[in-house]
């Protein structure tokens, strides 16, 4: 199985803490590498990598996101957690 998979998540998100928007975000998910953890703990290899996501497309209320909206979504810990959970539940 490939370490990187493509996913689409539809959810709600607050860009300005007052108005909730419907978003559709397409992203790449890269699984963590636990096999590296074993070699690293035995004194060699590389430290383990955690899971990661890379946003590739974002729609807000059915329209393409502005650059500001994309940047806000890109740096949101809450949205990052949702994408990780969504991807791991669909594997």
Buried (B, 14 or more C-beta within 10 A) or exposed (E): EEEEBEBEBEEEBEBEEEEEBEBBBEBBBBBBBEEBBEEBEEEEEEEBBEBBBEBEEBBBEEEEBEEEBBEBBBEBEEBBEBBBEBBEEEE
